[in-house]
Amino acid sequence: MKLQTPVADEKCKVGISYKDRIMLLGSCFSDNIGRQLADYGFDVCVNPFGTLYNPLSVLQSLERLASGKPFTSQDCVQIGAGDGRWCSFSHHTSFARGTAEEFLHDANQALETARSFFLSCNKVIITLGTSWCFRHLEKDFVVSNCLKRPAAEFLRERLSAAEVSDALRRMAELCSGAPCVDIMDKQIIFTVSPIRHFKDGAHGNQLSKSALLLGIDDFLASCPADLSMTPYYKADYFPAYEIMMDELRDYRFYAEDMCHPSAQAVGYLRDRFLAWALPSSEQPLLEENIRSFKFRSHKA
């Protein structure tokens, strides 16, 4: 008797290893998986600009990591709605500080550390959350966070599948070392966040996710079957969204807001990801590290 419709996923073409340096960028799935990879002994750098949701914000973050261009006073923005703290449109509000000077110090310190990691890492995991984005009208660029600023400052737009695919191609080029000879050639794993964005309703959420899925599929179709054929476009896709929608479709696998996966679901997705991406020869080391982490956590 079948009680699930399993999501078939072949073994990862890219994969990860304990020998890798792995950068994770994007939506909350990157935060969750990244923290757990760190707990289990992997060498990771997770969202150095904070959580990112749309493809263009991820692309802009990679451009910043590749160039190393520091943030300046022109990037500083005061958060609205009476908050008063300072941040930038390139950061999540977790980077907000009491003064612009404090924000710049911490943001540039994080950038310097993350850029050093990015230059030498060989794997990048990118989670896309939504194809909806906000363009700042005066500055004419897509922001990573609206920072509670007045809605009149922004134009809300949804990226097409073609625009998503183009953004992914540009990400792959940045990860290839093309813009900077100091950048190690990297392989990429894309995934779509299983978190549902219901501010636009069920239909709006599906349209948004569909653009991401079609964009990823279009980009991967342009990648060669033989990953050694080109110095970039080395990428694969992990079906986190599909697993959540099909294998974990019951509401007991959701948090109280009925949109975010529960802790149990996050653990299931993590286990599926590691079984998919990690070679079987390293599974015993993973199990040993998990036991060690649980022991340390219990003692704490």
NORDA-V794736 format. One record per residue. N is the residue number from 0. RES is the residue in one letter. PHI is phi in degrees with one decimal (* if undefined). PSI is psi in whole degrees, -180 to 180 (* if undefined). Layout:
<<N | RES | PHI | PSI> <N | RES | PHI | PSI>>
This chain:
<<0 | M | * | 126> <1 | K | -92.9 | 128> <2 | L | -111.5 | 4> <3 | Q | -142.7 | 162> <4 | T | -110.6 | 90> <5 | P | -60.2 | 141> <6 | V | -87.0 | 112> <7 | A | -75.1 | 127> <8 | D | -140.2 | 121> <9 | E | -67.4 | 163> <10 | K | -58.8 | 142> <11 | C | -60.0 | 134> <12 | K | -75.3 | -25> <13 | V | -96.9 | -58> <14 | G | 72.9 | 165> <15 | I | -130.6 | 161> <16 | S | -146.5 | 160> <17 | Y | -65.8 | -13> <18 | K | -84.2 | -11> <19 | D | -85.4 | 156> <20 | R | -107.1 | 124> <21 | I | -122.0 | 124> <22 | M | -102.7 | 136> <23 | L | -118.2 | 130> <24 | L | -132.5 | 147> <25 | G | 124.6 | -146> <26 | S | -73.9 | -176> <27 | C | -58.6 | -26> <28 | F | -61.5 | -39> <29 | S | -63.8 | -41> <30 | D | -61.1 | -49> <31 | N | -65.4 | -51> <32 | I | -67.0 | -39> <33 | G | -61.4 | -44> <34 | R | -62.1 | -41> <35 | Q | -72.9 | -34> <36 | L | -63.0 | -40> <37 | A | -63.2 | -42> <38 | D | -60.2 | -32> <39 | Y | -95.6 | 13> <40 | G | 95.3 | 7> <41 | F | -80.2 | 153> <42 | D | -90.3 | 102> <43 | V | -131.3 | 157> <44 | C | -129.3 | 123> <45 | V | -115.9 | 120> <46 | N | 39.8 | 71> <47 | P | -67.9 | -9> <48 | F | -110.6 | 8> <49 | G | 89.2 | 179> <50 | T | -62.6 | 134> <51 | L | -120.3 | 146> <52 | Y | -115.3 | -40> <53 | N | -107.9 | 159> <54 | P | -59.3 | -37> <55 | L | -68.9 | -34> <56 | S | -67.7 | -38> <57 | V | -64.7 | -43> <58 | L | -59.9 | -46> <59 | Q | -63.0 | -34> <60 | S | -67.5 | -41> <61 | L | -65.2 | -37> <62 | E | -62.5 | -39> <63 | R | -67.5 | -41> <64 | L | -65.7 | -38> <65 | A | -70.2 | -40> <66 | S | -84.0 | -33> <67 | G | 74.6 | 12> <68 | K | -61.4 | 121> <69 | P | -72.7 | 158> <70 | F | -79.0 | 144> <71 | T | -123.8 | 179> <72 | S | -60.0 | -26> <73 | Q | -68.8 | -21> <74 | D | -84.7 | -15> <75 | C | -72.8 | 133> <76 | V | -133.6 | 134> <77 | Q | -84.0 | 130> <78 | I | -66.2 | 140> <79 | G | -84.9 | -164> <80 | A | 57.3 | 31> <81 | G | 77.9 | 7> <82 | D | -67.1 | -53> <83 | G | 86.6 | -15> <84 | R | -74.8 | 171> <85 | W | -115.4 | 143> <86 | C | -154.0 | -160> <87 | S | -140.7 | 163> <88 | F | -72.8 | -4> <89 | S | -98.3 | 0> <90 | H | -124.2 | 155> <91 | H | -74.0 | 157> <92 | T | -67.5 | -9> <93 | S | -64.0 | -17> <94 | F | -90.3 | -3> <95 | A | -63.1 | 139> <96 | R | -132.6 | 167> <97 | G | -67.5 | -29> <98 | T | -131.4 | 159> <99 | A | -64.1 | -38> <100 | E | -63.5 | -42> <101 | E | -66.6 | -40> <102 | F | -61.9 | -48> <103 | L | -61.3 | -41> <104 | H | -59.9 | -50> <105 | D | -70.4 | -39> <106 | A | -65.6 | -43> <107 | N | -74.0 | -31> <108 | Q | -65.6 | -44> <109 | A | -64.7 | -39> <110 | L | -63.0 | -45> <111 | E | -61.4 | -45> <112 | T | -65.1 | -44> <113 | A | -68.4 | -38> <114 | R | -63.6 | -42> <115 | S | -59.4 | -42> <116 | F | -66.9 | -44> <117 | F | -61.2 | -42> <118 | L | -59.7 | -35> <119 | S | -105.6 | -7> <120 | C | -75.0 | 157> <121 | N | -119.2 | -4> <122 | K | -134.4 | 142> <123 | V | -131.7 | 128> <124 | I | -109.4 | 122> <125 | I | -120.4 | 122> <126 | T | -109.0 | 122> <127 | L | -96.0 | 132> <128 | G | -99.8 | -40> <129 | T | -155.3 | 152> <130 | S | -93.9 | -4> <131 | W | -77.2 | 140> <132 | C | -148.3 | 166> <133 | F | -119.0 | 125> <134 | R | -101.5 | 124> <135 | H | -73.8 | 122> <136 | L | -66.2 | -44> <137 | E | -71.4 | -44> <138 | K | -84.9 | -16> <139 | D | 54.1 | 54> <140 | F | -151.6 | 157> <141 | V | -78.1 | 127> <142 | V | -89.8 | 154> <143 | S | -81.6 | -26> <144 | N | -154.8 | 139> <145 | C | -79.5 | -11> <146 | L | 55.5 | 33> <147 | K | 60.2 | 22> <148 | R | -74.9 | 160> <149 | P | -57.2 | 141> <150 | A | -60.1 | -27> <151 | A | -65.1 | -15> <152 | E | -79.2 | -10> <153 | F | -128.1 | 155> <154 | L | -114.9 | 123> <155 | R | -89.6 | 130> <156 | E | -144.0 | 155> <157 | R | -111.3 | 129> <158 | L | -70.8 | 142> <159 | S | -80.1 | 167> <160 | A | -59.9 | -38> <161 | A | -65.0 | -40> <162 | E | -67.6 | -37> <163 | V | -63.5 | -47> <164 | S | -59.6 | -42> <165 | D | -64.5 | -40> <166 | A | -63.3 | -40> <167 | L | -66.1 | -39> <168 | R | -61.8 | -42> <169 | R | -67.8 | -35> <170 | M | -61.3 | -45> <171 | A | -62.6 | -39> <172 | E | -63.7 | -42> <173 | L | -63.8 | -34> <174 | C | -81.8 | -5> <175 | S | -88.6 | -12> <176 | G | 91.0 | 1> <177 | A | -58.9 | -41> <178 | P | -81.4 | -12> <179 | C | -156.8 | 121> <180 | V | -66.1 | -16> <181 | D | -79.4 | -12> <182 | I | -82.6 | 124> <183 | M | -68.0 | 139> <184 | D | -62.0 | 133> <185 | K | -123.3 | 150> <186 | Q | -103.0 | 149> <187 | I | -123.2 | 140> <188 | I | -116.1 | 122> <189 | F | -99.5 | 150> <190 | T | -152.3 | 160> <191 | V | -109.9 | 131> <192 | S | -59.2 | 134> <193 | P | -76.8 | -2> <194 | I | -75.1 | 130> <195 | R | -87.9 | 132> <196 | H | -100.3 | 97> <197 | F | -95.1 | 9> <198 | K | -62.8 | -27> <199 | D | -99.7 | 9> <200 | G | 82.1 | 173> <201 | A | -62.7 | -41> <202 | H | -68.2 | -43> <203 | G | -62.1 | -38> <204 | N | -63.2 | -43> <205 | Q | -66.5 | -38> <206 | L | -61.6 | -43> <207 | S | -63.3 | -50> <208 | K | -64.3 | -37> <209 | S | -62.7 | -41> <210 | A | -62.2 | -39> <211 | L | -65.7 | -47> <212 | L | -64.7 | -42> <213 | L | -67.6 | -39> <214 | G | -63.7 | -43> <215 | I | -63.6 | -44> <216 | D | -62.1 | -41> <217 | D | -64.5 | -42> <218 | F | -64.8 | -47> <219 | L | -64.1 | -30> <220 | A | -65.1 | -23> <221 | S | -86.5 | -9> <222 | C | -80.6 | 142> <223 | P | -69.5 | 148> <224 | A | -64.1 | -36> <225 | D | -90.7 | 108> <226 | L | -65.5 | -11> <227 | S | -89.8 | 0> <228 | M | -74.5 | -30> <229 | T | -132.0 | 160> <230 | P | -78.3 | -5> <231 | Y | -145.5 | -170> <232 | Y | 64.4 | 31> <233 | K | -92.8 | 97> <234 | A | -146.5 | 159> <235 | D | -148.9 | 174> <236 | Y | -130.3 | 130> <237 | F | -103.1 | 126> <238 | P | -83.7 | 59> <239 | A | -61.4 | -43> <240 | Y | -62.6 | -44> <241 | E | -66.8 | -39> <242 | I | -62.5 | -42> <243 | M | -65.2 | -42> <244 | M | -72.6 | -31> <245 | D | -107.2 | -58> <246 | E | -72.6 | -30> <247 | L | -119.1 | 41> <248 | R | -73.5 | -14> <249 | D | -70.8 | 142> <250 | Y | -65.8 | -14> <251 | R | -68.6 | -14> <252 | F | -94.6 | 12> <253 | Y | -113.7 | 154> <254 | A | -73.4 | -179> <255 | E | -61.8 | -26> <256 | D | -78.9 | -4> <257 | M | 64.1 | 14> <258 | C | -120.9 | -39> <259 | H | -87.8 | 144> <260 | P | -63.2 | 147> <261 | S | -72.2 | 170> <262 | A | -60.0 | -37> <263 | Q | -64.3 | -41> <264 | A | -67.3 | -40> <265 | V | -60.9 | -42> <266 | G | -63.4 | -39> <267 | Y | -65.2 | -45> <268 | L | -63.9 | -38> <269 | R | -61.7 | -47> <270 | D | -63.3 | -40> <271 | R | -64.9 | -41> <272 | F | -63.7 | -47> <273 | L | -67.1 | -37> <274 | A | -65.5 | -32> <275 | W | -78.6 | -40> <276 | A | -99.1 | -28> <277 | L | -91.2 | 134> <278 | P | -65.2 | 149> <279 | S | -59.6 | -29> <280 | S | -66.1 | -21> <281 | E | -102.0 | 0> <282 | Q | -61.6 | -40> <283 | P | -61.2 | -38> <284 | L | -65.5 | -41> <285 | L | -59.6 | -48> <286 | E | -61.8 | -39> <287 | E | -65.1 | -42> <288 | N | -68.1 | -34> <289 | I | -65.2 | -45> <290 | R | -61.7 | -41> <291 | S | -64.1 | -42> <292 | F | -64.2 | -44> <293 | K | -63.9 | -37> <294 | F | -65.4 | -45> <295 | R | -63.9 | -41> <296 | S | -65.9 | -38> <297 | H | -66.8 | -40> <298 | K | -67.6 | -35> <299 | A | -69.4 | *>>
